[in-house]
Amino acid sequence: MSLKKDALEALKTKFEGIDEKVLSRIAKNIAKTAKDEDEVKASVEELTLQGVIDAYTDSRVTEGSEKAVKTYEEKHGLKDGKVVKQTKNEDDDDDNDDDSNKSNKNLILSYRFRHLHDLLCYKKKRKVLNLD
């Protein structure tokens, strides 16, 4: 068996009821540092439940931060914090932004037109009623 499988089996035995995904991550780390089965067994014996919780928490935090950075870079056209050339898809997004800007401008113009229309109607009513 490989060191990872040995570590996973030992972890399953020691920590019954803990999800295999959690233990698999820990087994992978143990397999990286251990050179033989004796070191795997020693590492598993040293591990406590708090250690399992901490290792899982650390892995989730790392995954979350990596995903956040990846999402941010994709959104802003970055790679390793540097601007990359825009692809055709990003150019399409710019077109959508232009459409959005046009819609916003049309909305503003519509609002201004409505305001002017209301103002003219108000003045006409005042004139008809001889309130001026």
N, C-alpha and C positions, 0 to 999 in steps of 0.2 A: 504494500500500500504506500501511497505517497504521504509525505509529511502532513499535508493539508487534511487528507482524509483521516489520518491518525488523530490529529488534533481535533477535528470535528467530532469524531466518535468519542473521544475522551471528554470533550465539552458537553456532548449530549448526555453522557452518563453522569457527569458531575452536576450539571444544571438542567435537570429534567423540567419540562414544561416551558422552557424558553424557546421562542421561535427559532427555527433552523437558519433563517436568513441572518438573524443577529449573530448566532454562533458561527456561521460560515464566514462572516467578516473577521471575526476574532481569530478563527482558525487560519485564515489567509495570512494575517499578520504574524501569528506564531510560526507558520511555515516559512515565512521570509527570514526570520531571525534564528530559528533552530537549525542545527546541523544534522541531528539524528533523532531517533525515537525517544531516547532518554531525555534530551533537552525539551522535546515536545511534552512529555509527561511532567517534567519539572515545571514548565511554564503553566500548564493547566492546573497543577496542584497549587501554585502560587496565586493563581487568579481567584478573586473573591467575587461575590455577587455585585458588590459596588464597582469592582473593576469592569465587569460586563456592562453594567449600566453606563459607566463613564465612557467606555469604548464605543458603545452604540450611540451615545449622545454626541461624542466627538465626530463620529462618521456622518451623522445626520446634519450636524452644523456645517461640516466641510462640504457635503453635497449641496446643501442649501446655498451657501455662499458662492460656490462654483456656478450653480445654476443662475443665481442672481447676476453675477458678473457676465455670464454668457448672454443672458437675456438683454442686459443693458448694452453690451457691445453690439449685439445684433440690431437692436432698436436704433442705435446711434451710429452705425456703420464703422465700428471700431474693431481692431484686432490687437490684443495685447496693449490696449490703451492708446493705440495709434490709428489714425484715420486710414481706411482702406478705400480703394477705388469703388465707386458705386457700380452696382450691377444693374441690369435691366429692370429687375423687380423693384429696386429702390427708386429708379427713375419713375416707375409706374406709381409708386407711393407719392412722389412729388407731384405727379399729375393729379392724384386724388387730393393732395393738399391744395393745388390750384383750384380744383372744383369746389373744395370746401371754402376757400377764400372767396370764390365767385358767389357761392351761395350766401356767405356772410354779407358780402357787399350788396347783393340783391335784397337781402333782408333789411339791411340798413336803409337802402334807397326806398324800399316799400314803406318802412316806418316813417321816413321823412315825408314821402308823398302823402301818406295818410294824415300826418300832422298838418301839412299845408292844406290839405283838403278840409280837415276839420276847422282850421283857422278861417278859411274862406267862407265856409258855411256859417260860422259864428258871426262873421262880419256882415254877411248878407242878412241874416236874421235880425241883427241889431238895426240894420238900415231899414228893413221892411217894417219893423216895429217902431221906428223913429226913436231909438234909444241913443243915438249919437248926438 
